[in-house]
Amino acid sequence: MSGKNDSGTDGAPPAWYQAGLAHVWLPYAQMKRALPPLPVARTKGCRIVLADGRELIDGIASWWTACHGYNHPHIGAAVERQLALMPHVMFGGLAHEPALTLARRLVARLPGDLDRVFFSESGSVAVEVAMKMAVQFWLNRGVRTRKKFLAFSGGYHGDTTGAMAICDPAAGMHAPFRGLLPEHHVVDLPQDEESAAAFVRVLERHAEELAGIVVEPLVQGAGGMRFYDAGVLHTLRAAADRFDLLLIFDEIFTGFGRTGTLFACEAAGVVPDIVTLSKALTGGTLPLAATVASRKVFDAFWSDDPMHALMHGPTFMANALACAAANASLDLFEREPRLRQVADIAAALERGLAPCRGLAGVKDVRVKGAIGVVELERIDDIERLRARFVEEGVFVRPFGSIVYLTPAFTIAEDELARLTGAVVRVATALPR
Ligand SMILES: Cc1ncc(COP(=O)(O)O)c(C=O)c1O
């Protein structure tokens, strides 16, 4: 690449990059060894434009948030309108149209009687709120013993302390904290006779100390992009009913179409007691999350006793700009054929990634909705692998032994073909 670029210089990173890089702490990075991040000038559609003018096709959609592509004009216009009216107002003692409209629209799309929305600003906090709701659900009924959760190996629910404690304690990224976090019960998903028996054994022994079961429905995302059948969710629902536990679905990754239906719980036909949402809620435009409770959960807080109130209220909860973006994102799900696009992406991912099957070093190739996964035997040099994708003109960010694609649902056929082509080329050239 030569000539003037987005940084206004020739070749060198922009001045803001050089001056600021030494002062930021990057996510999930060994700062001593990680390759420096790529300076981004702007985004458009499914492309990330770098400061030096290169355009990368985005295979990740900014951690699965930008489901309509970047800079969608409908979301942009809604945010601009809201900015002129009121960017933010505290949600304590005050209410505003974007938040109340969003709450009404979310509960209309969710199944069963999930009908009370508590807003927050990140997925991890939505999970914390769900856990706090579940423990207090029991406290408000006079039960003080039910303060733990049953969660699953391979699971990931966030990086705050409570959420970390229900992630996979051994294989997950928070393993160094093992033994230091509040202890919960983590078992394998009940997918076969042996795991189902172990699951029931834990419930028989420990149900009295459990507030609920927490699970990512259908897909365990950041823990390894593992897919599992809807039947497991029926097993969980039946167990939660039998042992009188709350069932919490963490749909922060799966929500808003990623697995092929608007919510994963729809495909499974299982209604949880609490559901968490975030990520694609605003179409990737602004941070926002929601913890949605069923009537049964909400009713346990409905009381004349002030101690029975949910004492939670993030400063920026229900931010008006973010709620306006989320309403605009829901408009797009209603007006545009997003779920058909997801089905088309699934078929294209199947076709495009198929050549990886059987390659030396490739353990598994799997697709669910707009999620394509090539699981490798191992990745020795993850930074090098990430850099290889940039050389291919795409942004793909492998983790663990997983190379995955979670593109925007609006991605063009040729862009998706370039993504899958890059994955196939990189997988074919893996060191043996
Ligand atoms: C299923 C799930 N839950 C919770 C989180 C945490 O969300 P956040 O990063 O917004 O805190 C994530 C993030 O990847 C997630 O995939």
The ligand as a Tripos MOL2 file, in Angstrom:
@<TRIPOS>MOLECULE
LIG
   16    16     1     0     0
SMALL
NO_CHARGES

@<TRIPOS>ATOM
      1 C1        -22.4480  -15.8810   26.7920 C.3       1 LIG1
      2 C2        -21.7590  -14.6560   27.2910 C.ar      1 LIG1
      3 N1        -22.0900  -14.1530   28.4860 N.ar      1 LIG1
      4 C3        -21.5270  -13.0350   28.9790 C.ar      1 LIG1
      5 C4        -20.5510  -12.3650   28.2660 C.ar      1 LIG1
      6 C5        -19.9220  -11.1230   28.8300 C.3       1 LIG1
      7 O1        -20.3240  -10.0030   28.1220 O.3       1 LIG1
      8 P1        -19.4810   -8.6460   28.2140 P.3       1 LIG1
      9 O2        -18.1870   -8.8970   27.5330 O.co2     1 LIG1
     10 O3        -20.3330   -7.6470   27.5100 O.co2     1 LIG1
     11 O4        -19.3180   -8.3370   29.6620 O.co2     1 LIG1
     12 C6        -20.1700  -12.8580   27.0160 C.ar      1 LIG1
     13 C7        -19.1080  -12.1940   26.2540 C.2       1 LIG1
     14 O5        -18.4900  -12.7620   25.3830 O.2       1 LIG1
     15 C8        -20.7850  -14.0270   26.5160 C.ar      1 LIG1
     16 O6        -20.4520  -14.5550   25.3190 O.3       1 LIG1
@<TRIPOS>BOND
     1     1     2 1
     2     2     3 ar
     3     2    15 ar
     4     3     4 ar
     5     4     5 ar
     6     5     6 1
     7     5    12 ar
     8     6     7 1
     9     7     8 1
    10     8     9 2
    11     8    10 1
    12     8    11 1
    13    12    13 1
    14    12    15 ar
    15    13    14 2
    16    15    16 1
@<TRIPOS>SUBSTRUCTURE
     1 LIG1         1 GROUP 0 **** ****
